[in-house]
Amino acid sequence: MHEKYRLASSDALIHHDLDSMSLIFDRRSGITHMIADPVTAIIEVMGDAAASVAAIAEMLSSHFDVEQEVDVAEIVLARLEELRDLGLVQREGDG
C-alpha cells in the first residue's frame, strides 16, 4: 500500500457535479463515468498531486465520521484500482 496514485491529466478529464453524484468525461476514450461517494471524496482529497493510499485514507478519516472497525485504506485501495482499470487514475511507476 505504499504505491502512490494520481488522477489522469486534468486536460483529459472533465468533471461535472450532479447533486450526490459526479460525471467524469474522459476525452481520451470518449466515455462518461458516473461516480458517487466514496469515489467522489477520494478524487477530491487527491487533488492534482500523487498520493499514497495511507495518506488518502487519513485525509478521508479526518473529514468524515468513520466507524472504527472500517478499514478505510482497504476501501480506498479497492476504489483506486477500479479507477485505474477505467484509466481515470494512474499508479506511479505504471508508465
N, C-alpha and C positions, 0 to 999 in steps of 0.2 A: 504494500500500500504506500510505498514511498514514491511511486511514479507521480509525475505532475501532468495535469491535463490543462488544455487551453481551448477556448472557443475557436471555431474556424474564423478565418479573416472576417472582420466586420464589413468589408467590401462584398463578401459573398453572401452574407445573411441579412435579411430584413425582418425586423421584429415588429409585431403589432399586437397590443394588448386588447383583450376582449373580456371584460368582467373577470371571472375566475380562471380564464384560460388565456393562452397567448398563441399567436400564429408565428411561425418562423418560416420564411420563404428562403430557400437555398437557390441562389441564382445559378450555381454550377449545375445542379441536377434538374432545376425547374420544379422541384417538389415543395409543397407547403406542408409543414408539420404542425399539428395541434399538440400543444403541451399544457400540462397543468402541474400543480404542486405535487410532489416536491421538486420536479424538474425546473419549474419556473424559478423557484427560490435558489436552486443550485446555480443556475445561469446568472441570476442577479448577483450573488455573492462572488462568483468567479471574476466578473468584470473582464478586462482585457488581458490580465496577467495570467501566467501559468500558476496553477495552484495544486497542492497535494490533496489527496483525499482527506487526510487528517485535518488540514487547515480548513477545508471547506466544511467538514463536519463540525469543527469547533465554531466556525462563524455561524452556522445554522443553529447550533445548540445555544449560542449566546443570544440569538434573535428570537427564538421560538421556545415555547414550553415543550420540552421533550421528556417523556416518561423515562425513568432511569433504566428500565430493562430494554429499551430500544437501542439497538446498535446503529447509530446514525452513520458511522463510517461504512458499514456494510451496505446500507441503503444507498448512500452516495456513490460508492463504487459500482454497484449494480446499475444505477441510472446513468453514470458516466460511460460505462461500457455500452449501454444501449444507445446513447447519443453518439458514441464513437462509431458504432455499427452503421448509424444513419449518416455519418460524415459531418455531424454538427460540432463535434469536439475532436481534438487530436491528443493523443498521448505523446508526451515528449519522447523523442527517440524513434518514433514511428517513421519519421522522414517526411 
